[in-house]
C-alpha cells in the first residue's frame, strides 16, 4: 500500500458525497479536496444540474434513484474502489482539507472508524433543534459505551468492513445504525473535532434546515433504535 508521508494516508482515497440539489456548493467542495482524494458524487434526484456540475469538476457521478441519505451513501460505498473510503456532505459545511486527519486514524490502525465532531464556527450554524436531537441520541449511545458526542456526516472507514456491517437503513437513520453495528462488532471508534460552517448559499439542509427535517431524522433514528437497538 502506498502512503503519503504528510498524512499517513493511502493514496488514492475515494470520497463519497451524497448529493441532492447541491450545484451551488459542489465547485468549492470538489476543488478543495486534497490530492489523491477522488470524489464520487451520488446524485439522489437533483433538479438543479448537480450531476453536470460534479462531472465538470472531475467527479465520478453515480445516480441513485431511491431517495434517502442512506441509499445515496450505500450506492457510493458500493461504487468506491479504494481500501479506505470517506463520506462527506456535499453542501460546503465541512472543510475537505480536514479529511486527512480522519483518514490517518484508520490508515495507521489507531481506529476502525473515524468520525467528525462538529464545532460550529458561529452561532446559528447548527440550529438548536438539530443540536438537541443529536445530543440526545449521542447521550444514549455513550451510556452504552459508544464514545461519541455527535452523529456527524463526515467519517472514514475501510470499504469492505463497512459493507460487511450490512447497514439496512436507507434514510436518515443510516449513520446511527452504522455506529450501532460498528460498536456491536467491537470496532474502535474515534472522534475528532472538525470545523462546521454555514452551508453554501443556494443550498438547503434536508435535516437541520427545518424543524420538519429534524423531526424526520428523529423518526428514522427512533426506527433504528427500535429495530436494531443499542450495543450492550
Secondary structure as UniProt FT lines:
FT   STRAND          3..4
FT   TURN            5..8
FT   STRAND          9..10
FT   STRAND          13..19
FT   HELIX           23..31
FT   TURN            35..36
FT   STRAND          37..43
FT   HELIX           50..56
FT   TURN            57..58
FT   STRAND          60..63
FT   HELIX           69..79
FT   STRAND          84..87
FT   HELIX           96..98
FT   HELIX           99..107
FT   TURN            108..109
FT   STRAND          113..120
FT   TURN            123..124
FT   HELIX           128..143
FT   TURN            144..145
FT   STRAND          155..158
FT   HELIX           159..164
FT   TURN            172..173
FT   HELIX           174..184
FT   TURN            185..186
FT   STRAND          189..196
FT   TURN            201..202
FT   TURN            208..209
FT   HELIX           211..227
//
